[in-house]
């Protein structure tokens, strides 16, 4: 374990938020983990946290994102519709701004999103980066995707190569999120966009479930971002938000947080299983959908989806006696 300072403002003056948290996702109870909040900028982060040598043990092959892709699983008609709806929302976010080009999915796991893009959209050159050898091998061998095994920095892509770079629930896992976004800045075309999906530390779910909120996910989530701290991180890396919403994944996030809370309650295991099974049914999801609209409209849903562009400044200068504006990337 290692202590760390705030990566946004580089201070080490913080207040304790949560301590003694177990790894609820993988159902392990030791060691315990701690989240603190920077007194200067408000960034929430783990300290102490596992070292980079230690963290790999918390990403076993059975980790949800590393299991065989959802594309191979048999689903009910309603479940398949819900799955397709979620993937279509992701792809539509991109095609709203870009009709075609080169796309890189950072932290692509087994390639679910890339495979959806390839099946449903033409004129896209698709690449992925995934640190897990197990997951990236599945992406390459079972889905024939172009996926690099390692970190984004180790891939050494060419400057200004990609039109779109996506990071779906990745940034909170990184030891140096700002440095990674700076690398994203380097390989993104000047008119390109990045798409981020991260847990929302200012969400209603975070306030309601507190230490049971699925967005904490210690020890894998090293940071918890709010809209304010996310804007600060983007600015430090040379980006600004173009579009912002929290209308993604509310129901499933709620169920997972509820499961973590139920696990600590004095309720029989069979009762917990029956309740969660009933709430996981597609019909329950449809019926309860209106309950989640207000949090989405108020931008207090459990996950933030951010479309961001590079920050530019316009400089005026004289050329052949005429005033001209030229765009420079900061």
Order of alpha helices (4+ residues) and beta strands (2+ residues): beta-beta-beta-alpha-alpha-beta-alpha-beta-alpha-beta-alpha-beta-alpha-beta-alpha-beta-alpha-beta-alpha-alpha-alpha-beta-beta-beta
